[in-house]
């Protein structure tokens, strides 16, 4: 029995579909948990970029 457990722990074959499903589930949970925070930060970044671009274009038009 001990040899079977050791052999199981040393087995390093590729991932099975179950492991891929668990990985996708964990990633989905993380995305859903932080969706609101990510949306807010992405909105802030986008607003900053567009505000900077508008001021840069305004400066170019005034020259």
ChimeraX attribute file (.defattr): number of C-alpha atoms within 10 A of each C-alpha:
attribute: neighborCount
match mode: 1-to-1
recipient: residues
	/A:1	6
	/A:2	7
	/A:3	8
	/A:4	9
	/A:5	10
	/A:6	10
	/A:7	11
	/A:8	10
	/A:9	9
	/A:10	9
	/A:11	9
	/A:12	8
	/A:13	6
	/A:14	7
	/A:15	8
	/A:16	8
	/A:17	9
	/A:18	9
	/A:19	11
	/A:20	11
	/A:21	11
	/A:22	11
	/A:23	12
	/A:24	12
	/A:25	12
	/A:26	11
	/A:27	12
	/A:28	11
	/A:29	12
	/A:30	11
	/A:31	12
	/A:32	10
	/A:33	11
	/A:34	10
	/A:35	11
	/A:36	11
	/A:37	10
	/A:38	13
	/A:39	11
	/A:40	11
	/A:41	11
	/A:42	12
	/A:43	12
	/A:44	11
	/A:45	12
	/A:46	12
	/A:47	12
	/A:48	12
	/A:49	11
	/A:50	11
	/A:51	12
	/A:52	12
	/A:53	12
	/A:54	12
	/A:55	11
	/A:56	11
	/A:57	11
	/A:58	11
	/A:59	10
	/A:60	9
	/A:61	8
	/A:62	6
	/A:63	5
